[in-house]
Amino acid sequence: MILSAKFVVVFKAKIKVLDPSYFQIAQDLRDKALSQFNCLKFEAVSENNFEIALSYWYSLEDIQAWHQDADHQVAQAIGKEQWYQSFSVEICEIKKSYSS
């Protein structure tokens, strides 16, 4: 676990259809978040038409900057129209973490 992460963004979605463009756009956006927006770690899993993605961040300002990124905004619009039936986002503060 990343000890310096202070926030986690929890993205949950009911999948409508993930076309081939989805996978490339998702990978490009993950790379961009990690390299340009101080995202510390990104994890995602999809199963039974449901997706959960967790991203870990230093600050709320980094999360806000990422949310406002033009490429991310385009992907959000496509997601609402094509990829997802519904989705939710939760931003949680990490109070304690440990691992073994």
CORWO-V820375 format. One record per backbone hydrogen bond with DSSP energy under -1.0 kcal/mol. CO is the residue of the C=O (numbers start at 0). NH is the residue of the N-H. If there is no record, write none. Layout:
co:CO nh:NH
co:CO nh:NH
//
This chain:
co:5 nh:93
co:6 nh:56
co:7 nh:91
co:8 nh:54
co:9 nh:89
co:10 nh:52
co:11 nh:87
co:12 nh:50
co:13 nh:84
co:13 nh:85
co:18 nh:21
co:19 nh:23
co:20 nh:24
co:21 nh:25
co:22 nh:26
co:23 nh:27
co:24 nh:28
co:25 nh:29
co:26 nh:30
co:27 nh:31
co:28 nh:32
co:29 nh:33
co:30 nh:34
co:31 nh:35
co:32 nh:36
co:32 nh:38
co:40 nh:55
co:42 nh:53
co:44 nh:51
co:46 nh:49
co:48 nh:14
co:49 nh:46
co:50 nh:12
co:51 nh:44
co:52 nh:10
co:53 nh:42
co:54 nh:8
co:55 nh:39
co:56 nh:5
co:56 nh:6
co:58 nh:62
co:59 nh:63
co:60 nh:64
co:61 nh:65
co:62 nh:66
co:63 nh:67
co:65 nh:68
co:68 nh:72
co:69 nh:73
co:70 nh:74
co:71 nh:75
co:72 nh:76
co:73 nh:77
co:74 nh:78
co:75 nh:79
co:76 nh:80
co:77 nh:81
co:78 nh:83
co:82 nh:15
co:85 nh:13
co:87 nh:11
co:89 nh:9
co:91 nh:7
//
